[in-house]
Amino acid sequence: MDEYKAFLRDLGVSLPERRLDRLASRVARELELRVGNTITDELTDEQLEEFEDILAEAQERQAQWLLKHYPEYSEVVAEEDEKLRHELTKAKYPAVVIKHWHQAKS
């Protein structure tokens, strides 16, 4: 999340620390959502059920499963992160875009 806070500051987002933390957290959740959507579209139903079963387990276990069943995971994360950052970089008001993501899913 600190990485996104720094990124937002670099984009000129000037907010109190607490609000910046919330925005950075929303960016991280948006990345998780985008990566999750990409991955679930490509998993078989059986793989999806198996992965859903381990979601409550430790992140290390989830990462191991993804590396075994979806070796492109790291590339997907990097691609989606790049797209997300590009979208925010192009935005005149990045904070508004981030808030819109959150509202669109609520």
Beta strands, then each sheet from edge to edge (+ up, - down):
end
